[in-house]
C-alpha cells in the first residue's frame, strides 16, 4: 500500500485513458459495486469522468452525471484497494463537486452504501428545508 500520494494527480479523463479505465473498473463490476461499461459507453461518458493517477496508473475514478441545472450525481466512484485510506476518494468527490459548482448546479447527490464516507465529504441526508430523497426499486439488478 502506498503511504503518501505526492505524485497523485486528479484530472479529467481523456480518450487515451479509456482502455485502462475499462480494465480498472472490472473488479468493481465483478463485485457488483459499479455498473458494467463498454468501451463505447466509457467514450460517451468521458466528459463526466475524473481519474486519479498515481505513478502512471489509474488508481481511482468518479463521474459527475448532470441531470439538469438543479441536480447532478456522483457516480462510479472507485479507488484501488491498495490505495484506499489515502484521501483519493475524497479528492475525486471534490473534483465532482467543484465541477458542479463551476456549472452552477444547485444540488449534488450520491447513492451509496458508504454513508459515512460521503458524510465526511460534506454530504448529508437532508438539504435545507428538510428535503430528502426517497427511492423505490422497480426491478432487481
N, C-alpha and C positions, 0 to 999 in steps of 0.2 A: 504494500500500500504506500502511495506517495504521502509524504509528511508535509510538504509545502507546495504551493501552487503559484510560485512567482512567474513561471513561464506559461501559465494558463491564459488563454485568450477566449473570450466570449464574443462571438461575432455572428452576423447574418450568414446563413447558409448560402453556398454558391453552387453552381452547376457541377463543378468537379467533386463536390462533397457527396453527391447522390449515391454512388456505389458504396462508399464507406458508411454513410448514414443508413442505408438499407441493411448492411451487414451488422451495424451497431445495434439496431433495434430488434433484430431477430430473436435474441434470447428473451427480451421483454415481451415480444409477441408470443413466444412459446410458453412463457409463464402467465400469459393472459393479462399482462399489465398494460400492454399497448395494443392497439388495433393493427392488424397487418396492413402494410402499404406496399403497393407495387412500385417499380421504378417510375412508371408514368404518373402515379399518384404523388410520389415524392416530388417529381419535377413540377407538377401542377401546384403543389403546396409550398414550393421552395421559398416564395416570398414571405411565408408565415413562420419559417423555421429559423431558430438560432442554434448554433452549435458551440460547445465548449471543446477547445482543442488544447491538448497538453502534450508537449514534445512530439508534435506532428500527428497525433492520433485523436480522433473524436472520442471524448470521454463523457459527453453529455449532450442532450438536445432538449429543446422545448419549442412549442409552436404557439403563436397567438392567432387564434381564429377570430376574425372580426365579423360579427353578425350584423351590426348596424352602428350608427353614430353613438348609440346608447350602450351597447353590450359587446364584450369580447370575452373569450375563454382561453385560459392557459391549458394547452393540450400536449399530449405526447412528451411529457416530462420524464426523462430517464437519465440516470447517472451510472457510469460503470461501477460495478461492485467494489473494485479496488480503489476507487476514488471517492466513495461516499464518506460523508462526515467532514469534508473539507470546505464546505460552503459553495460548492459548484452549483447545486440545485438552486440555492438562493440567488446566485448570480444570474442563472438562466431565467428564473421567475422575474427578477428585477429588470432584465432586458425586455421581457414581455410587457411588464407594467410601464416601463419607460416608453416603449413604442406606443402603447395605448394612450399615454399622456400626450405624446407628440402628435397623435392622430385625433386628439380631443375626444376620445372615447370616455363616456361617463362612468361605466362600471366594468370591472373585470372579475370574472368568476372562475372557480376551479371546482371540478367534480373529482373527488379524490377519496381514497381510503386512508390517506395520510393527513388527517385533520391538523394535528399539532405542527407538522412541517409548514403547512400553508398559514397557520395562525402565526408562526414565528416570522413569516414573510409579510405580515400585516393584514392578512385576510381574516374575516370574522363570519359568524353565522348569520348576522343580520346587517343591514345597511341602515343609515339614518332613517328614522321614521318606522323602525321595526319591520322593514321589508325583508322577507325571507324567500328563498327558492324552494319550491315543492316539486316533487317528481312522481311519475308513475311509469313503471316499466311495462311496455306493451308486448315484449317477446323476450325469450332467453337468447343469450349470445351463443 
